[in-house]
Amino acid sequence: MIKICKRFFFYSFVLCTLAMCIAYAFFYSTALLNNHLQRYLDLNINQNWGVKKFILNAADTLNDLLPHLHATNIQINADKPGTLQKVPSLPEDIENLIFVSTSEQLAAALTNALPGDGIFIRKGKYRLSAGRIVVGTNTVDNWDKPSFVFAENYGDVAITLNTGEGFYIDKPNWTFQNLNLSGECPGLMPCDHAFHIVGNADNFSLINSVVKNFDSHIKSNGRLNKVTKAREFPDNVKILNNSFFNDYLRMINKPSTPLDVVGGDNWLIKGNVVADFTKALYQHKLNWSYGIFLKGGGQNGVIEENIVACEWRIPHYSKLDARVGISIGGGGTEDRFCPEKDCSTEHTNGVVRKNTIVNCTNDSAIYINKGKNILIHDNSILNSQGIELRFPQTSVVMKNNEYKGLLIVRDGAKVTHE
């Protein structure tokens, strides 16, 4: 009997050792399986009792022995915007220059702005409070002249927003530059956005700024034109050399995506830092959040030369904290929010290139959902699960990407390697 027990324990030890060796030999595949198993355990352990709860707890203990992806430390300068070496210069030809030096003057200048105005914010700290700050007067129909809101240098101006929607941009040709924006919304009203860009807000630009502590720092979507009855979207938008992040875990159950773009053509998102985005009001549920996505039926979007850190200073609170780096398609869009009320394709002719994506340990670094003719090239993916392509509408060309994670192609998606 003793010999039988010794043999049993010996062979059990050998089998467990062999299983662990195989698991670590196929590290990323095992880590992905481990991730899904841990999600199941996190969702169900506290929903059970008795023998089943004991078994789930035992599985939880054993699962801890399997390979996990762990976040690595990365260095990001929170006091400096973006990654670009050369930043676009300040506007030179301004038709009507307006100087402001108090919060009241700034609020009035924004609300009453006319086409061609340049609002120069002098050095100092400012605070704006409102449900939303509508930028530009509604008494003018033709906004064909470029308008500006800017500081002379980044670091001169810090603006605290106690607002739900932040700056509401529904007119074309606005540029904001060299600003430090921080959300601070006490009480029950969260700071949803720093910028809400809607409708005919074509040619909007945000340049060389830091934006922190919002649910979705930039939100863009269409709006129904009351005359033509067509849904209009902001086109030709540029988001250049900015930083978007949060200083603390946001206790919300709303979308948490620093660059949340629904519809619109010819977007350029370049040279930005995006980090620490998540939602955590219900930590017993599976919560997805995204660093950047383009969805909602747009086309010709370019996402390039950005650093996206799913985890920087705010750790994942569990495997239910699913942070995705960059996505074409996000979690999908209802038809009523897309051009012609058709979201069968989330984005067409998009490009994801030369980005660095790190610490997406619980989900994909790049996720393509119903993206047509998408080019993914020269990206560097570190310490993340990899790339996922999904659904028959998805067609992707991939080349020169550096990553150690998995390439998951499922539900009829198509990929070509060059």
Secondary structure, DSSP 8 states (H G I E B T S, - for coil): -HHHHHHHHHHHHHHHHHHHHHHHHTHHHHHHHHHHHHHHHHHHGGG--HHHHHHHHHHHHHHTTS-----------TTS--S-SS--------SEEEEE-SHHHHHHHHHT--TTEEEEE-SEEEEEEES-EE-S-TT-S---S-EEEE-SSTTSEEEEEEESS-EEE-SSSEEEES-EEEE---TT-----SEEEETT-TT-EEES-EEES-SSSEEEE-EE-TTT--EE---S-EEES-EEE-SS----SS---SEEEES-BS-EEES-EEE-----S-TTS-EEEEEEEEESSEE--EEES-EEES-SSS---STTEEEEEEEESTT---GGGSGGG--SSSEES-EEES-EEE--TTS-SEEEESEESEEEES-EEESS-EEEEESTT-EEEEES-EESSEEEEETT-EEEE-
